[in-house]
Amino acid sequence: MASTSVSSPVTAASTSTPSTTAIASPPSSTTAASPSLPTTEESNRAQSEARTAVLASLNSAGSSYSHDLQTRARDLHANSAAISAQENNLTRNTAALKTETAKLSKEVDGTMKGMRDLGDLQNWAEMLERDFMVLEETVRLAEGGEEVGRESGGSLWR
């Protein structure tokens, strides 16, 4: 196998000689903190910061949606109140229209009765006119006048 040269912090010369550096053990509460590995306090602080950042991000994204939804909800409630007011107004106006319709219906019925009476009056007037024509003809014949034929049936009042 051919060896390839890979760049690493450990050089080839250092691998052939025995190492004097100690292998790092996992951090514990009794050992001194090494600068490359975080302590439990630092880990907790980092988690807290990450959690705060995620919550802030979610809050920011949610607030834009929340604002739109709250605006829509306010509009819906305002429109609901306006519609309720319009329904109440419509109910009152419908009741007023019903009473006005009843009044007008009574007026129409009275007018129709009056027109029937006028029809009866016209019929009565025609009957009186015929009676007057008969009386006129009778008076004329009694006075000795000639009988005249009238085509129109009108009277000969003098």
Sequence and secondary structure as in RCSB ss.txt:
>XXXX:A:sequence
MASTSVSSPVTAASTSTPSTTAIASPPSSTTAASPSLPTTEESNRAQSEARTAVLASLNSAGSSYSHDLQTRARD
LHANSAAISAQENNLTRNTAALKTETAKLSKEVDGTMKGMRDLGDLQNWAEMLERDFMVLEETVRLAEGGEEVGR
ESGGSLWR
>XXXX:A:secstr
        SS HHHHHS   S       SSS   SSS  HHHHHHHHHHHHHHHHHHHHHHHHHHHHHHHHHHHH
HHHHHHHHHHHHHHHHHHHHHHHHHHHHHHHHHHHHHHHHHHHHHHHHHHHHHHHHHHHHHHHHHHHTT      
SS      
